[in-house]
Amino acid sequence: MKLPKTVKIGGLNFAIKLADEPIVLEEQGEKEHGGLIDYGTTTITLYKGFSDEYLELILLHEIIHGIWEHMTIDSSVDEEETVVSKLANGLHQVLKDNKDLFK
């Protein structure tokens, strides 16, 4: 599989990097993660120890986090239809702006 070098989410280009080790987040009790999106550095890091298909799934998971942040979704305030509409709009933008995302 050939991952893209960047993905555009809401006008920002996020660099996609592969990590040799699982991502560990102290604030989540040292739990290991397959991916992480960093809004400050506009970077998505993926642990390369997974199959190609699972890496695509992890990348999509991190993209949805990016859409969530960009669309300022607040699940404590936004109703289900609002959340779904915002995610659909964000995902539509990502897929239109990144036509070669999953090739």
Secondary structure as UniProt FT lines:
FT   STRAND          6..9
FT   TURN            10..11
FT   STRAND          12..19
FT   STRAND          23..25
FT   HELIX           26..28
FT   TURN            29..30
FT   STRAND          31..33
FT   STRAND          35..38
FT   TURN            39..42
FT   STRAND          43..47
FT   TURN            48..49
FT   HELIX           52..70
FT   TURN            71..72
FT   TURN            75..77
FT   HELIX           80..97
FT   TURN            99..102
//
